[in-house]
Amino acid sequence: MENLRRLSKRPDSEIDFSDIPEIKSKPPGYVVGKFYRPRKTSLTMRLDADVVAWLRGTGEGYQTRVNSYLRELMQRSR
């Protein structure tokens, strides 16, 4: 256990990657978020009609895009 504590205090710049092959491209069939699925919560929001029209006008998956926009805003504000 003490070894792990000591190692965790070392800077990342000391990690030796020389024996790890470089990844040059994503493997075939690679899917982002394949195994990580955050729990979803259903809710009701009141949005301006023009905002909703714009979102729906961007095509299928607009709710997923809204979630992505909000997640990006959340991460920037941390």
mmCIF file of the N, C-alpha and C atoms, coordinates in Angstrom:
data_MODEL
# 
_entry.id   MODEL 
# 
loop_
_atom_site.group_PDB 
_atom_site.id 
_atom_site.type_symbol 
_atom_site.label_atom_id 
_atom_site.label_alt_id 
_atom_site.label_comp_id 
_atom_site.label_asym_id 
_atom_site.label_entity_id 
_atom_site.label_seq_id 
_atom_site.pdbx_PDB_ins_code 
_atom_site.Cartn_x 
_atom_site.Cartn_y 
_atom_site.Cartn_z 
_atom_site.occupancy 
_atom_site.B_iso_or_equiv 
_atom_site.pdbx_formal_charge 
_atom_site.auth_seq_id 
_atom_site.auth_comp_id 
_atom_site.auth_asym_id 
_atom_site.auth_atom_id 
_atom_site.pdbx_PDB_model_num 
ATOM 1   N N  . MET A 1 1  ? 0.823   -1.192 0.000   1.00 0.00 ? 1  MET A N  1 
ATOM 2   C CA . MET A 1 1  ? 0.000   0.000  0.000   1.00 0.00 ? 1  MET A CA 1 
ATOM 3   C C  . MET A 1 1  ? 0.867   1.255  0.000   1.00 0.00 ? 1  MET A C  1 
ATOM 4   N N  . GLU A 1 2  ? 1.948   1.229  0.738   1.00 0.00 ? 2  GLU A N  1 
ATOM 5   C CA . GLU A 1 2  ? 2.855   2.376  0.801   1.00 0.00 ? 2  GLU A CA 1 
ATOM 6   C C  . GLU A 1 2  ? 3.467   2.653  -0.576  1.00 0.00 ? 2  GLU A C  1 
ATOM 7   N N  . ASN A 1 3  ? 3.757   1.588  -1.328  1.00 0.00 ? 3  ASN A N  1 
ATOM 8   C CA . ASN A 1 3  ? 4.298   1.774  -2.684  1.00 0.00 ? 3  ASN A CA 1 
ATOM 9   C C  . ASN A 1 3  ? 3.325   2.559  -3.561  1.00 0.00 ? 3  ASN A C  1 
ATOM 10  N N  . LEU A 1 4  ? 2.042   2.250  -3.449  1.00 0.00 ? 4  LEU A N  1 
ATOM 11  C CA . LEU A 1 4  ? 1.037   2.954  -4.255  1.00 0.00 ? 4  LEU A CA 1 
ATOM 12  C C  . LEU A 1 4  ? 0.957   4.426  -3.867  1.00 0.00 ? 4  LEU A C  1 
ATOM 13  N N  . ARG A 1 5  ? 1.023   4.700  -2.587  1.00 0.00 ? 5  ARG A N  1 
ATOM 14  C CA . ARG A 1 5  ? 0.996   6.102  -2.134  1.00 0.00 ? 5  ARG A CA 1 
ATOM 15  C C  . ARG A 1 5  ? 2.207   6.863  -2.673  1.00 0.00 ? 5  ARG A C  1 
ATOM 16  N N  . ARG A 1 6  ? 3.359   6.244  -2.590  1.00 0.00 ? 6  ARG A N  1 
ATOM 17  C CA . ARG A 1 6  ? 4.595   6.876  -3.064  1.00 0.00 ? 6  ARG A CA 1 
ATOM 18  C C  . ARG A 1 6  ? 4.526   7.120  -4.565  1.00 0.00 ? 6  ARG A C  1 
ATOM 19  N N  . LEU A 1 7  ? 4.030   6.114  -5.314  1.00 0.00 ? 7  LEU A N  1 
ATOM 20  C CA . LEU A 1 7  ? 3.921   6.259  -6.759  1.00 0.00 ? 7  LEU A CA 1 
ATOM 21  C C  . LEU A 1 7  ? 2.902   7.332  -7.148  1.00 0.00 ? 7  LEU A C  1 
ATOM 22  N N  . SER A 1 8  ? 1.824   7.430  -6.413  1.00 0.00 ? 8  SER A N  1 
ATOM 23  C CA . SER A 1 8  ? 0.779   8.411  -6.750  1.00 0.00 ? 8  SER A CA 1 
ATOM 24  C C  . SER A 1 8  ? 1.265   9.848  -6.591  1.00 0.00 ? 8  SER A C  1 
ATOM 25  N N  . LYS A 1 9  ? 2.317   10.051 -5.805  1.00 0.00 ? 9  LYS A N  1 
ATOM 26  C CA . LYS A 1 9  ? 2.850   11.393 -5.601  1.00 0.00 ? 9  LYS A CA 1 
ATOM 27  C C  . LYS A 1 9  ? 3.837   11.809 -6.690  1.00 0.00 ? 9  LYS A C  1 
ATOM 28  N N  . ARG A 1 10 ? 4.254   10.860 -7.521  1.00 0.00 ? 10 ARG A N  1 
ATOM 29  C CA . ARG A 1 10 ? 5.201   11.186 -8.592  1.00 0.00 ? 10 ARG A CA 1 
ATOM 30  C C  . ARG A 1 10 ? 4.473   11.892 -9.734  1.00 0.00 ? 10 ARG A C  1 
ATOM 31  N N  . PRO A 1 11 ? 5.138   12.835 -10.407 1.00 0.00 ? 11 PRO A N  1 
ATOM 32  C CA . PRO A 1 11 ? 4.491   13.555 -11.517 1.00 0.00 ? 11 PRO A CA 1 
ATOM 33  C C  . PRO A 1 11 ? 4.306   12.651 -12.741 1.00 0.00 ? 11 PRO A C  1 
ATOM 34  N N  . ASP A 1 12 ? 3.301   12.947 -13.547 1.00 0.00 ? 12 ASP A N  1 
ATOM 35  C CA . ASP A 1 12 ? 3.025   12.166 -14.758 1.00 0.00 ? 12 ASP A CA 1 
ATOM 36  C C  . ASP A 1 12 ? 4.203   12.179 -15.721 1.00 0.00 ? 12 ASP A C  1 
ATOM 37  N N  . SER A 1 13 ? 4.995   13.232 -15.667 1.00 0.00 ? 13 SER A N  1 
ATOM 38  C CA . SER A 1 13 ? 6.133   13.333 -16.591 1.00 0.00 ? 13 SER A CA 1 
ATOM 39  C C  . SER A 1 13 ? 7.167   12.222 -16.377 1.00 0.00 ? 13 SER A C  1 
ATOM 40  N N  . GLU A 1 14 ? 7.107   11.543 -15.254 1.00 0.00 ? 14 GLU A N  1 
ATOM 41  C CA . GLU A 1 14 ? 8.034   10.447 -14.973 1.00 0.00 ? 14 GLU A CA 1 
ATOM 42  C C  . GLU A 1 14 ? 7.533   9.087  -15.458 1.00 0.00 ? 14 GLU A C  1 
ATOM 43  N N  . ILE A 1 15 ? 6.361   9.051  -16.064 1.00 0.00 ? 15 ILE A N  1 
ATOM 44  C CA . ILE A 1 15 ? 5.823   7.783  -16.567 1.00 0.00 ? 15 ILE A CA 1 
ATOM 45  C C  . ILE A 1 15 ? 6.559   7.405  -17.838 1.00 0.00 ? 15 ILE A C  1 
ATOM 46  N N  . ASP A 1 16 ? 7.014   6.166  -17.906 1.00 0.00 ? 16 ASP A N  1 
ATOM 47  C CA . ASP A 1 16 ? 7.737   5.664  -19.079 1.00 0.00 ? 16 ASP A CA 1 
ATOM 48  C C  . ASP A 1 16 ? 6.758   4.956  -20.014 1.00 0.00 ? 16 ASP A C  1 
ATOM 49  N N  . PHE A 1 17 ? 6.498   5.575  -21.167 1.00 0.00 ? 17 PHE A N  1 
ATOM 50  C CA . PHE A 1 17 ? 5.582   5.010  -22.151 1.00 0.00 ? 17 PHE A CA 1 
ATOM 51  C C  . PHE A 1 17 ? 6.322   4.295  -23.284 1.00 0.00 ? 17 PHE A C  1 
ATOM 52  N N  . SER A 1 18 ? 7.621   4.105  -23.156 1.00 0.00 ? 18 SER A N  1 
ATOM 53  C CA . SER A 1 18 ? 8.431   3.594  -24.261 1.00 0.00 ? 18 SER A CA 1 
ATOM 54  C C  . SER A 1 18 ? 8.042   2.187  -24.714 1.00 0.00 ? 18 SER A C  1 
ATOM 55  N N  . ASP A 1 19 ? 7.463   1.374  -23.839 1.00 0.00 ? 19 ASP A N  1 
ATOM 56  C CA . ASP A 1 19 ? 7.106   0.011  -24.229 1.00 0.00 ? 19 ASP A CA 1 
ATOM 57  C C  . ASP A 1 19 ? 5.638   -0.130 -24.624 1.00 0.00 ? 19 ASP A C  1 
ATOM 58  N N  . ILE A 1 20 ? 4.924   1.004  -24.729 1.00 0.00 ? 20 ILE A N  1 
ATOM 59  C CA . ILE A 1 20 ? 3.511   0.979  -25.110 1.00 0.00 ? 20 ILE A CA 1 
ATOM 60  C C  . ILE A 1 20 ? 3.389   1.444  -26.552 1.00 0.00 ? 20 ILE A C  1 
ATOM 61  N N  . PRO A 1 21 ? 2.775   0.641  -27.430 1.00 0.00 ? 21 PRO A N  1 
ATOM 62  C CA . PRO A 1 21 ? 2.656   1.060  -28.829 1.00 0.00 ? 21 PRO A CA 1 
ATOM 63  C C  . PRO A 1 21 ? 1.757   2.292  -28.961 1.00 0.00 ? 21 PRO A C  1 
ATOM 64  N N  . GLU A 1 22 ? 2.121   3.174  -29.878 1.00 0.00 ? 22 GLU A N  1 
ATOM 65  C CA . GLU A 1 22 ? 1.343   4.383  -30.119 1.00 0.00 ? 22 GLU A CA 1 
ATOM 66  C C  . GLU A 1 22 ? 0.042   4.037  -30.829 1.00 0.00 ? 22 GLU A C  1 
ATOM 67  N N  . ILE A 1 23 ? -1.042  4.650  -30.399 1.00 0.00 ? 23 ILE A N  1 
ATOM 68  C CA . ILE A 1 23 ? -2.342  4.454  -31.045 1.00 0.00 ? 23 ILE A CA 1 
ATOM 69  C C  . ILE A 1 23 ? -2.486  5.557  -32.086 1.00 0.00 ? 23 ILE A C  1 
ATOM 70  N N  . LYS A 1 24 ? -2.532  5.164  -33.353 1.00 0.00 ? 24 LYS A N  1 
ATOM 71  C CA . LYS A 1 24 ? -2.581  6.160  -34.429 1.00 0.00 ? 24 LYS A CA 1 
ATOM 72  C C  . LYS A 1 24 ? -3.984  6.425  -34.928 1.00 0.00 ? 24 LYS A C  1 
ATOM 73  N N  . SER A 1 25 ? -4.894  5.497  -34.732 1.00 0.00 ? 25 SER A N  1 
ATOM 74  C CA . SER A 1 25 ? -6.279  5.712  -35.157 1.00 0.00 ? 25 SER A CA 1 
ATOM 75  C C  . SER A 1 25 ? -7.196  4.878  -34.271 1.00 0.00 ? 25 SER A C  1 
ATOM 76  N N  . LYS A 1 26 ? -8.464  5.221  -34.336 1.00 0.00 ? 26 LYS A N  1 
ATOM 77  C CA . LYS A 1 26 ? -9.445  4.472  -33.551 1.00 0.00 ? 26 LYS A CA 1 
ATOM 78  C C  . LYS A 1 26 ? -9.680  3.117  -34.207 1.00 0.00 ? 26 LYS A C  1 
ATOM 79  N N  . PRO A 1 27 ? -9.817  2.076  -33.403 1.00 0.00 ? 27 PRO A N  1 
ATOM 80  C CA . PRO A 1 27 ? -10.068 0.750  -33.971 1.00 0.00 ? 27 PRO A CA 1 
ATOM 81  C C  . PRO A 1 27 ? -11.428 0.689  -34.670 1.00 0.00 ? 27 PRO A C  1 
ATOM 82  N N  . PRO A 1 28 ? -11.581 -0.217 -35.636 1.00 0.00 ? 28 PRO A N  1 
ATOM 83  C CA . PRO A 1 28 ? -12.874 -0.349 -36.310 1.00 0.00 ? 28 PRO A CA 1 
ATOM 84  C C  . PRO A 1 28 ? -13.978 -0.671 -35.304 1.00 0.00 ? 28 PRO A C  1 
ATOM 85  N N  . GLY A 1 29 ? -15.125 -0.060 -35.481 1.00 0.00 ? 29 GLY A N  1 
ATOM 86  C CA . GLY A 1 29 ? -16.244 -0.299 -34.575 1.00 0.00 ? 29 GLY A CA 1 
ATOM 87  C C  . GLY A 1 29 ? -16.175 0.482  -33.282 1.00 0.00 ? 29 GLY A C  1 
ATOM 88  N N  . TYR A 1 30 ? -15.217 1.412  -33.192 1.00 0.00 ? 30 TYR A N  1 
ATOM 89  C CA . TYR A 1 30 ? -15.052 2.215  -31.991 1.00 0.00 ? 30 TYR A CA 1 
ATOM 90  C C  . TYR A 1 30 ? -16.272 3.101  -31.785 1.00 0.00 ? 30 TYR A C  1 
ATOM 91  N N  . VAL A 1 31 ? -16.839 3.081  -30.578 1.00 0.00 ? 31 VAL A N  1 
ATOM 92  C CA . VAL A 1 31 ? -18.024 3.876  -30.271 1.00 0.00 ? 31 VAL A CA 1 
ATOM 93  C C  . VAL A 1 31 ? -17.779 4.636  -28.976 1.00 0.00 ? 31 VAL A C  1 
ATOM 94  N N  . VAL A 1 32 ? -17.889 5.962  -29.027 1.00 0.00 ? 32 VAL A N  1 
ATOM 95  C CA . VAL A 1 32 ? -17.726 6.781  -27.829 1.00 0.00 ? 32 VAL A CA 1 
ATOM 96  C C  . VAL A 1 32 ? -18.913 6.551  -26.907 1.00 0.00 ? 32 VAL A C  1 
ATOM 97  N N  . GLY A 1 33 ? -18.656 6.339  -25.631 1.00 0.00 ? 33 GLY A N  1 
ATOM 98  C CA . GLY A 1 33 ? -19.723 6.181  -24.651 1.00 0.00 ? 33 GLY A CA 1 
ATOM 99  C C  . GLY A 1 33 ? -20.446 4.855  -24.713 1.00 0.00 ? 33 GLY A C  1 
ATOM 100 N N  . LYS A 1 34 ? -19.831 3.856  -25.327 1.00 0.00 ? 34 LYS A N  1 
ATOM 101 C CA . LYS A 1 34 ? -20.500 2.567  -25.481 1.00 0.00 ? 34 LYS A CA 1 
ATOM 102 C C  . LYS A 1 34 ? -20.874 1.941  -24.137 1.00 0.00 ? 34 LYS A C  1 
ATOM 103 N N  . PHE A 1 35 ? -20.001 2.096  -23.152 1.00 0.00 ? 35 PHE A N  1 
ATOM 104 C CA . PHE A 1 35 ? -20.241 1.448  -21.869 1.00 0.00 ? 35 PHE A CA 1 
ATOM 105 C C  . PHE A 1 35 ? -20.668 2.417  -20.780 1.00 0.00 ? 35 PHE A C  1 
ATOM 106 N N  . TYR A 1 36 ? -20.446 3.720  -20.976 1.00 0.00 ? 36 TYR A N  1 
ATOM 107 C CA . TYR A 1 36 ? -20.841 4.704  -19.973 1.00 0.00 ? 36 TYR A CA 1 
ATOM 108 C C  . TYR A 1 36 ? -22.141 5.356  -20.407 1.00 0.00 ? 36 TYR A C  1 
ATOM 109 N N  . ARG A 1 37 ? -23.157 5.151  -19.626 1.00 0.00 ? 37 ARG A N  1 
ATOM 110 C CA . ARG A 1 37 ? -24.461 5.752  -19.897 1.00 0.00 ? 37 ARG A CA 1 
ATOM 111 C C  . ARG A 1 37 ? -24.944 6.420  -18.609 1.00 0.00 ? 37 ARG A C  1 
ATOM 112 N N  . PRO A 1 38 ? -24.825 7.745  -18.524 1.00 0.00 ? 38 PRO A N  1 
ATOM 113 C CA . PRO A 1 38 ? -25.311 8.398  -17.309 1.00 0.00 ? 38 PRO A CA 1 
ATOM 114 C C  . PRO A 1 38 ? -26.811 8.176  -17.135 1.00 0.00 ? 38 PRO A C  1 
ATOM 115 N N  . ARG A 1 39 ? -27.243 8.107  -15.921 1.00 0.00 ? 39 ARG A N  1 
ATOM 116 C CA . ARG A 1 39 ? -28.663 7.937  -15.648 1.00 0.00 ? 39 ARG A CA 1 
ATOM 117 C C  . ARG A 1 39 ? -29.413 9.183  -16.110 1.00 0.00 ? 39 ARG A C  1 
ATOM 118 N N  . LYS A 1 40 ? -30.505 9.001  -16.777 1.00 0.00 ? 40 LYS A N  1 
ATOM 119 C CA . LYS A 1 40 ? -31.311 10.110 -17.293 1.00 0.00 ? 40 LYS A CA 1 
ATOM 120 C C  . LYS A 1 40 ? -32.452 10.400 -16.321 1.00 0.00 ? 40 LYS A C  1 
ATOM 121 N N  . THR A 1 41 ? -32.831 11.659 -16.255 1.00 0.00 ? 41 THR A N  1 
ATOM 122 C CA . THR A 1 41 ? -33.951 12.095 -15.439 1.00 0.00 ? 41 THR A CA 1 
ATOM 123 C C  . THR A 1 41 ? -34.932 12.820 -16.339 1.00 0.00 ? 41 THR A C  1 
ATOM 124 N N  . SER A 1 42 ? -36.164 12.416 -16.290 1.00 0.00 ? 42 SER A N  1 
ATOM 125 C CA . SER A 1 42 ? -37.202 13.072 -17.075 1.00 0.00 ? 42 SER A CA 1 
ATOM 126 C C  . SER A 1 42 ? -37.666 14.325 -16.336 1.00 0.00 ? 42 SER A C  1 
ATOM 127 N N  . LEU A 1 43 ? -37.809 15.428 -17.078 1.00 0.00 ? 43 LEU A N  1 
ATOM 128 C CA . LEU A 1 43 ? -38.291 16.650 -16.456 1.00 0.00 ? 43 LEU A CA 1 
ATOM 129 C C  . LEU A 1 43 ? -39.056 17.491 -17.472 1.00 0.00 ? 43 LEU A C  1 
ATOM 130 N N  . THR A 1 44 ? -39.765 18.467 -16.974 1.00 0.00 ? 44 THR A N  1 
ATOM 131 C CA . THR A 1 44 ? -40.508 19.380 -17.828 1.00 0.00 ? 44 THR A CA 1 
ATOM 132 C C  . THR A 1 44 ? -39.860 20.753 -17.715 1.00 0.00 ? 44 THR A C  1 
ATOM 133 N N  . MET A 1 45 ? -39.588 21.368 -18.866 1.00 0.00 ? 45 MET A N  1 
ATOM 134 C CA . MET A 1 45 ? -38.999 22.709 -18.890 1.00 0.00 ? 45 MET A CA 1 
ATOM 135 C C  . MET A 1 45 ? -39.868 23.614 -19.752 1.00 0.00 ? 45 MET A C  1 
ATOM 136 N N  . ARG A 1 46 ? -39.875 24.858 -19.435 1.00 0.00 ? 46 ARG A N  1 
ATOM 137 C CA . ARG A 1 46 ? -40.580 25.836 -20.256 1.00 0.00 ? 46 ARG A CA 1 
ATOM 138 C C  . ARG A 1 46 ? -39.524 26.624 -21.015 1.00 0.00 ? 46 ARG A C  1 
ATOM 139 N N  . LEU A 1 47 ? -39.535 26.492 -22.334 1.00 0.00 ? 47 LEU A N  1 
ATOM 140 C CA . LEU A 1 47 ? -38.579 27.176 -23.199 1.00 0.00 ? 47 LEU A CA 1 
ATOM 141 C C  . LEU A 1 47 ? -39.329 28.088 -24.157 1.00 0.00 ? 47 LEU A C  1 
ATOM 142 N N  . ASP A 1 48 ? -38.655 29.120 -24.634 1.00 0.00 ? 48 ASP A N  1 
ATOM 143 C CA . ASP A 1 48 ? -39.261 30.008 -25.619 1.00 0.00 ? 48 ASP A CA 1 
ATOM 144 C C  . ASP A 1 48 ? -39.544 29.229 -26.901 1.00 0.00 ? 48 ASP A C  1 
ATOM 145 N N  . ALA A 1 49 ? -40.671 29.558 -27.536 1.00 0.00 ? 49 ALA A N  1 
ATOM 146 C CA . ALA A 1 49 ? -41.120 28.835 -28.728 1.00 0.00 ? 49 ALA A CA 1 
ATOM 147 C C  . ALA A 1 49 ? -40.081 28.879 -29.852 1.00 0.00 ? 49 ALA A C  1 
ATOM 148 N N  . ASP A 1 50 ? -39.412 30.028 -30.023 1.00 0.00 ? 50 ASP A N  1 
ATOM 149 C CA . ASP A 1 50 ? -38.423 30.119 -31.100 1.00 0.00 ? 50 ASP A CA 1 
ATOM 150 C C  . ASP A 1 50 ? -37.203 29.242 -30.830 1.00 0.00 ? 50 ASP A C  1 
ATOM 151 N N  . VAL A 1 51 ? -36.857 29.077 -29.554 1.00 0.00 ? 51 VAL A N  1 
ATOM 152 C CA . VAL A 1 51 ? -35.740 28.197 -29.186 1.00 0.00 ? 51 VAL A CA 1 
ATOM 153 C C  . VAL A 1 51 ? -36.108 26.751 -29.499 1.00 0.00 ? 51 VAL A C  1 
ATOM 154 N N  . VAL A 1 52 ? -37.309 26.350 -29.134 1.00 0.00 ? 52 VAL A N  1 
ATOM 155 C CA . VAL A 1 52 ? -37.767 24.980 -29.399 1.00 0.00 ? 52 VAL A CA 1 
ATOM 156 C C  . VAL A 1 52 ? -37.828 24.739 -30.905 1.00 0.00 ? 52 VAL A C  1 
ATOM 157 N N  . ALA A 1 53 ? -38.322 25.709 -31.664 1.00 0.00 ? 53 ALA A N  1 
ATOM 158 C CA . ALA A 1 53 ? -38.393 25.562 -33.124 1.00 0.00 ? 53 ALA A CA 1 
ATOM 159 C C  . ALA A 1 53 ? -36.999 25.399 -33.710 1.00 0.00 ? 53 ALA A C  1 
ATOM 160 N N  . TRP A 1 54 ? -36.046 26.177 -33.217 1.00 0.00 ? 54 TRP A N  1 
ATOM 161 C CA . TRP A 1 54 ? -34.672 26.061 -33.711 1.00 0.00 ? 54 TRP A CA 1 
ATOM 162 C C  . TRP A 1 54 ? -34.097 24.686 -33.383 1.00 0.00 ? 54 TRP A C  1 
ATOM 163 N N  . LEU A 1 55 ? -34.295 24.223 -32.144 1.00 0.00 ? 55 LEU A N  1 
ATOM 164 C CA . LEU A 1 55 ? -33.779 22.914 -31.741 1.00 0.00 ? 55 LEU A CA 1 
ATOM 165 C C  . LEU A 1 55 ? -34.368 21.805 -32.607 1.00 0.00 ? 55 LEU A C  1 
ATOM 166 N N  . ARG A 1 56 ? -35.682 21.814 -32.759 1.00 0.00 ? 56 ARG A N  1 
ATOM 167 C CA . ARG A 1 56 ? -36.335 20.775 -33.564 1.00 0.00 ? 56 ARG A CA 1 
ATOM 168 C C  . ARG A 1 56 ? -35.921 20.882 -35.022 1.00 0.00 ? 56 ARG A C  1 
ATOM 169 N N  . GLY A 1 57 ? -35.636 22.083 -35.476 1.00 0.00 ? 57 GLY A N  1 
ATOM 170 C CA . GLY A 1 57 ? -35.224 22.291 -36.858 1.00 0.00 ? 57 GLY A CA 1 
ATOM 171 C C  . GLY A 1 57 ? -33.832 21.764 -37.166 1.00 0.00 ? 57 GLY A C  1 
ATOM 172 N N  . THR A 1 58 ? -33.071 21.460 -36.117 1.00 0.00 ? 58 THR A N  1 
ATOM 173 C CA . THR A 1 58 ? -31.721 20.926 -36.331 1.00 0.00 ? 58 THR A CA 1 
ATOM 174 C C  . THR A 1 58 ? -31.740 19.429 -36.607 1.00 0.00 ? 58 THR A C  1 
ATOM 175 N N  . GLY A 1 59 ? -32.932 18.819 -36.584 1.00 0.00 ? 59 GLY A N  1 
ATOM 176 C CA . GLY A 1 59 ? -33.046 17.413 -36.947 1.00 0.00 ? 59 GLY A CA 1 
ATOM 177 C C  . GLY A 1 59 ? -33.221 16.495 -35.755 1.00 0.00 ? 59 GLY A C  1 
ATOM 178 N N  . GLU A 1 60 ? -33.227 15.216 -36.068 1.00 0.00 ? 60 GLU A N  1 
ATOM 179 C CA . GLU A 1 60 ? -33.406 14.203 -35.026 1.00 0.00 ? 60 GLU A CA 1 
ATOM 180 C C  . GLU A 1 60 ? -32.289 14.298 -33.990 1.00 0.00 ? 60 GLU A C  1 
ATOM 181 N N  . GLY A 1 61 ? -32.619 13.918 -32.787 1.00 0.00 ? 61 GLY A N  1 
ATOM 182 C CA . GLY A 1 61 ? -31.629 13.907 -31.717 1.00 0.00 ? 61 GLY A CA 1 
ATOM 183 C C  . GLY A 1 61 ? -31.438 15.262 -31.054 1.00 0.00 ? 61 GLY A C  1 
ATOM 184 N N  . TYR A 1 62 ? -32.390 16.166 -31.240 1.00 0.00 ? 62 TYR A N  1 
ATOM 185 C CA . TYR A 1 62 ? -32.212 17.504 -30.670 1.00 0.00 ? 62 TYR A CA 1 
ATOM 186 C C  . TYR A 1 62 ? -32.162 17.468 -29.142 1.00 0.00 ? 62 TYR A C  1 
ATOM 187 N N  . GLN A 1 63 ? -32.877 16.537 -28.512 1.00 0.00 ? 63 GLN A N  1 
ATOM 188 C CA . GLN A 1 63 ? -32.834 16.455 -27.052 1.00 0.00 ? 63 GLN A CA 1 
ATOM 189 C C  . GLN A 1 63 ? -31.454 16.018 -26.581 1.00 0.00 ? 63 GLN A C  1 
ATOM 190 N N  . THR A 1 64 ? -30.842 15.113 -27.307 1.00 0.00 ? 64 THR A N  1 
ATOM 191 C CA . THR A 1 64 ? -29.487 14.679 -26.979 1.00 0.00 ? 64 THR A CA 1 
ATOM 192 C C  . THR A 1 64 ? -28.516 15.841 -27.143 1.00 0.00 ? 64 THR A C  1 
ATOM 193 N N  . ARG A 1 65 ? -28.700 16.645 -28.202 1.00 0.00 ? 65 ARG A N  1 
ATOM 194 C CA . ARG A 1 65 ? -27.833 17.798 -28.403 1.00 0.00 ? 65 ARG A CA 1 
ATOM 195 C C  . ARG A 1 65 ? -28.015 18.830 -27.289 1.00 0.00 ? 65 ARG A C  1 
ATOM 196 N N  . VAL A 1 66 ? -29.248 19.047 -26.849 1.00 0.00 ? 66 VAL A N  1 
ATOM 197 C CA . VAL A 1 66 ? -29.491 19.969 -25.731 1.00 0.00 ? 66 VAL A CA 1 
ATOM 198 C C  . VAL A 1 66 ? -28.727 19.474 -24.506 1.00 0.00 ? 66 VAL A C  1 
ATOM 199 N N  . ASN A 1 67 ? -28.781 18.180 -24.248 1.00 0.00 ? 67 ASN A N  1 
ATOM 200 C CA . ASN A 1 67 ? -28.055 17.606 -23.117 1.00 0.00 ? 67 ASN A CA 1 
ATOM 201 C C  . ASN A 1 67 ? -26.556 17.854 -23.271 1.00 0.00 ? 67 ASN A C  1 
ATOM 202 N N  . SER A 1 68 ? -26.038 17.689 -24.489 1.00 0.00 ? 68 SER A N  1 
ATOM 203 C CA . SER A 1 68 ? -24.613 17.925 -24.744 1.00 0.00 ? 68 SER A CA 1 
ATOM 204 C C  . SER A 1 68 ? -24.250 19.391 -24.527 1.00 0.00 ? 68 SER A C  1 
ATOM 205 N N  . TYR A 1 69 ? -25.101 20.302 -25.001 1.00 0.00 ? 69 TYR A N  1 
ATOM 206 C CA . TYR A 1 69 ? -24.857 21.737 -24.805 1.00 0.00 ? 69 TYR A CA 1 
ATOM 207 C C  . TYR A 1 69 ? -24.796 22.066 -23.315 1.00 0.00 ? 69 TYR A C  1 
ATOM 208 N N  . LEU A 1 70 ? -25.750 21.524 -22.561 1.00 0.00 ? 70 LEU A N  1 
ATOM 209 C CA . LEU A 1 70 ? -25.785 21.803 -21.126 1.00 0.00 ? 70 LEU A CA 1 
ATOM 210 C C  . LEU A 1 70 ? -24.599 21.173 -20.405 1.00 0.00 ? 70 LEU A C  1 
ATOM 211 N N  . ARG A 1 71 ? -24.202 19.958 -20.819 1.00 0.00 ? 71 ARG A N  1 
ATOM 212 C CA . ARG A 1 71 ? -23.044 19.305 -20.201 1.00 0.00 ? 71 ARG A CA 1 
ATOM 213 C C  . ARG A 1 71 ? -21.775 20.124 -20.449 1.00 0.00 ? 71 ARG A C  1 
ATOM 214 N N  . GLU A 1 72 ? -21.619 20.625 -21.675 1.00 0.00 ? 72 GLU A N  1 
ATOM 215 C CA . GLU A 1 72 ? -20.451 21.443 -22.013 1.00 0.00 ? 72 GLU A CA 1 
ATOM 216 C C  . GLU A 1 72 ? -20.422 22.708 -21.159 1.00 0.00 ? 72 GLU A C  1 
ATOM 217 N N  . LEU A 1 73 ? -21.571 23.365 -21.016 1.00 0.00 ? 73 LEU A N  1 
ATOM 218 C CA . LEU A 1 73 ? -21.672 24.556 -20.177 1.00 0.00 ? 73 LEU A CA 1 
ATOM 219 C C  . LEU A 1 73 ? -21.350 24.221 -18.724 1.00 0.00 ? 73 LEU A C  1 
ATOM 220 N N  . MET A 1 74 ? -21.849 23.085 -18.235 1.00 0.00 ? 74 MET A N  1 
ATOM 221 C CA . MET A 1 74 ? -21.583 22.659 -16.863 1.00 0.00 ? 74 MET A CA 1 
ATOM 222 C C  . MET A 1 74 ? -20.094 22.451 -16.649 1.00 0.00 ? 74 MET A C  1 
ATOM 223 N N  . GLN A 1 75 ? -19.428 21.786 -17.595 1.00 0.00 ? 75 GLN A N  1 
ATOM 224 C CA . GLN A 1 75 ? -18.000 21.497 -17.438 1.00 0.00 ? 75 GLN A CA 1 
ATOM 225 C C  . GLN A 1 75 ? -17.155 22.760 -17.527 1.00 0.00 ? 75 GLN A C  1 
ATOM 226 N N  . ARG A 1 76 ? -17.570 23.726 -18.350 1.00 0.00 ? 76 ARG A N  1 
ATOM 227 C CA . ARG A 1 76 ? -16.829 24.995 -18.433 1.00 0.00 ? 76 ARG A CA 1 
ATOM 228 C C  . ARG A 1 76 ? -16.946 25.809 -17.159 1.00 0.00 ? 76 ARG A C  1 
ATOM 229 N N  . SER A 1 77 ? -18.046 25.644 -16.445 1.00 0.00 ? 77 SER A N  1 
ATOM 230 C CA . SER A 1 77 ? -18.265 26.467 -15.242 1.00 0.00 ? 77 SER A CA 1 
ATOM 231 C C  . SER A 1 77 ? -17.607 25.898 -14.000 1.00 0.00 ? 77 SER A C  1 
ATOM 232 N N  . ARG A 1 78 ? -17.006 24.739 -14.107 1.00 0.00 ? 78 ARG A N  1 
ATOM 233 C CA . ARG A 1 78 ? -16.343 24.120 -12.916 1.00 0.00 ? 78 ARG A CA 1 
ATOM 234 C C  . ARG A 1 78 ? -15.052 24.799 -12.592 1.00 0.00 ? 78 ARG A C  1 
# 
